[in-house]
């Protein structure tokens, strides 16, 4: 398997039932949870079982889906069990609703040890990466901290990814700010990044206004981390942390490091550039189900337009619906 959980076009498959796939982890390891992604296109229902073994001869059941009647989905299926020491993990397909002659198909399988099995996990990721909808982000995405740099008067932003193999209700992220050696604190804003559909897959794209949501089992939620550097900020290094928590499990923290340059950026009203980002106010009315151009509509548009003004926009096109 290749670690990708969001691409149904890449999978292991074998015709005929029963068929099985065996994974050798190289040495005995302790597992207490698995997450599997059977092929999900076409709403297929697979019956299968997952077993573990230390020697490849004597097997013990880890997950029994031999009577499964639920269609596979892009979210996959998590399983939790008492810690088991195994070297080999084998998934055996016993049925396929599309026809047993078509065999079994597996997009991905992941195993978790007792410490990380179902806990909340978070890490800084590159600010330009689009985070997958499910499964842990790839190692190439992970960073040791959210590292920001900016002039005084500038805005700096980065992101973290939060994931877990079990559902995490009321996931939230907060930051008490970043502080320099002299004790000066600069506030930090956090917000959940929403997913949108790009082609045939979901991609992280929209920076929301909320800083809490429910995280589904096996899901990933990117969190935007943003700092508006005050014009009066002293140049130098500021440090802090984003704390991520949920109703269940222990909170986790991700370091935030901000470097403030001695240069100063003028206020947007004094910029000589002309920012021109087209907007569609009617979309705000439709999304919130209010009458277009009503007082409620203008109240909902105000924070959106304020953000545009803060970015340097000085005017707005009014396009017909």
N, C-alpha and C positions, 0 to 999 in steps of 0.2 A: 504494500500500500504506500501511497506517496504523501500522506499527511493532509491532502485536500479533501474537504468535506462538502464543498459547495458546487461541485461540478459532477452532475450525474452522467456526463458523457465519458468520464474516466472511471472505469471499474474493473474488478476482477470478475470473471464469469466462466462457467463451465456447463455444458449441456448435459441433460439427463438428471434424474433424481433417483437416489440421493447423490449429492456431490459434497465435497468438503474442502476447506482450505485450512492448512495448519501453519502456524507461525512459531518460529523458534526464536526466543528472546536471547539466546546465547548462554544464559545461566539462569538458575532458579531465582525468581523475583516474587515479592509479595504483592498481590493484587487485592483490592477490595472493591473495585468498580470497573465496569466496562461501558463503552459507548459505541454503538454500531450504527452504520448507515447502510442498510440494504438499498438497492437501486429503487428509486421512487417514481420515475416517470411512468405515466399510464395507470397510476393508482394500484400497483401490484401488491398483493398480499403474499408474504413469504412465511412459511412455517420452518423453524430452524431451532437448533440447540447449540449452546456454546459450552465446551468442556475444557478443563485444564489438566495438565499432567506434569510431574517432575521428570519422568523417564521416557515419555512417549509411548508407554505401554499401559499403564494404569491411569484411568481417567476419572475425574470427578466433575459433576455438573456445576457450572457457574451460572447459566441462565437457560431456562427451558421455555421456548416459544413454539413448541411442537403443536400447540392448539391455537396458535395466533389467528385472529380474524380481523386485524386492523391493518389498513394499507400503510405502506412505507411512506415517509415524508422527508423533506430536506432537513428537518430537525433531528432525525435519527432517534434511537431508542437507548436511554441510559439504564444500566443495571447496577444495583448495589448488593453486596453480599459480605459475609464475614471474611476477614483476611485469609487468603489462600496462597500458599507458596507453590508456584508452578514455573516451569521453563517453557512449556509448549501450550499454546492456546489454539483450539480447533473449533471452527464453526461449520456445522453440517446442515445443509439445506434439505428439508424433508418435503417441501411442497411449494408450488408456484401457481398462483391463481391464473396466470396467463397460459398455463399448461406445463405439466411436469417435464415434458420433453425439452422445454426451453432452459431447464436447469436453474441454477442459483447465481445471483449477481450481488456483489458487495462493493460499495463505493469506498468505505473506510471503516476501520475498527481501531479504537484507542483503549488503552488500559491505564489505570491509575492506582498508585500505591495508597496506603492508609492515610498518609499525611496530606496528600494533595487530591485524594479521590473526589470528594464532593465539596471541597472548600471553595470559597470565593477567591479568585485570583485576579491580579491586576498588574499591569506593567506599562511603562511609557512606550509609545511607538512613534515612528516617523510621522511628522505632521502632514505629509502629503500622501500617506498610504490610505487606500480604501480598505476598510476592515471587513473580513468575511462575515457573513450572517451567522454562521455557526462554526463550532470547533475552535480550538485555541489558535491564536495568530501564529504564523510561522516564526521560527527563531530569527530569521533575517530581518523581521520587523521590529524586534524588541530592542529597547534602549535602557540604559541604566538609570535615566532620570529624564524628566521633561526639561529640556534645556532651552531657555529663551534668551533672546538678545534684542535690545532696542534702544533707540534714542529717548531722551526725556521728551514727554509729550506724545510718544508713539504707542501703538498697540502691538502686543506680541501674543502669539497663540501657539498651542501645541495640543497633543491629544494623548490619551491613555486608552487602553483596551481592558475591559473587564469581562471575565468569562467564568463559567462553572459548569460542571456536568450535572448538577441538580438545580431545580428551580430556585430562584432567589427573589422572593417577593419584596417589594418596597426597596429596591436597590437605590442607593443615593450616593452622591459624591459631594464633598465639601472641602474647603480650604480656608484656614484662618489667616491666610496671607503669607507673603514672603518677607523676611526680615534681614537687614544687614547687620554688620558687627556693632554698629552704633545703636541698634535697637529700632531704627526706622522701619515701619511696616508699610508695605504696598498691598492693597487688596487684590484678591484673585477670584475671578468668576469661573464657575463650572457649569456646564450644560450638557445634557444628553444629545448625542448625534443620532438623528433618525435615518432609517433606511428608505431608499426609493428603488424602483425597478429600473434597471438598465439592461435593455435587451431581454434575455431570459433569466436574469439573476438579480438578486437584491444587492445593492451596494450602499455603503454608508456615505451620506452626502449632505444632509440638511442639519445645520446647527440649530437645535431647538432652544426654547426659553426655559424648559423645565429641567430640574436637576435630580429628578427621581423617576423611576419606572419599575416595572416588573421584568425580571430576566428569566426567560424560559430555560428549561433544562437543555444543556448543550449549546446554549446561545452565547453570543458575544455582543457587548454593548460598548461602543466607543464613547468617550467623554471628552468634550472640548474644554481646554484649560486656557483662560484668557486673562491678560494683565493690561490694564490701561496705565501706562507709566506716567505719574504726575510730572508736570513741568519742573516742579521744585525738588524732584527726587535727587538724592546725592548719587553721583556715579559710583559704580562698584558692584559687588556681588551680593545678591539677596537669596536666601534659602528658605524653603518651607516644604510642605507635603500636602498632597491630596489624600484625604481619608475616604475610602469606599466601604460602605457597610450595607447590610440587608437585615431582614427580620431574623434570619437564622444564620449561624456561623459567626466567626470572628472577623472584625474589620481588618482591612489591609490598607497599607499606605504606599504612595509612590512619591519619591522625592521630586521637588520642583526647584530649579536653579535659574535665576534671572540675572543677567549681566546688563547693567545700565551704562550706556556710553555717555561721555561728557557732552556730546552734541545735543542740540535741542531742535525739535520739530515744531514749526509754527502751528497755530490752531488751524483747523480745516478751512475756516472762513477766509483765511489769508493765503491759502494755497493759490498758485498761479496755474495749476493744472485744472482741467475740467473733466470731472468724473461723470460718466453717462451710462448708468445701468438701467435698462428698461424695466419697468414694473407693470404689474397687471392688478390694479386694486380690486377689480371684480372677483378675482380668485380669493381674496381675503374674505369678501362677503359670502361667497359660496361655501368656503371651508367652515366658517362659523355660523352659517345659516342665518344671516341678518340681511335686512333690506339694504341694497346698494345705496351709498351716499347718505345713509341715515346717521344720526348721532352715534349710534352703536358702532357703525362701520368706521366712522372717523376715529373713534376712540381705539378701535382695534388696529387701525393703520398707524396711529401715532408712534408706537415704539419701533415699527418697521421703518418709517420715514426718518425717525430720529437716528437710527443706525446708519441710514444712507447719508444723512447730513454729517454725522460724525466721521464718515469715511471720505468726505470731501465733495459730495454731490450738492449742487447749488440749484438745480431745477428738476422738474419732473414732466415727462411726456404724458399727456392724457389721451390714450388710445381708445377708439370706439370699441365696444364689446362685440 
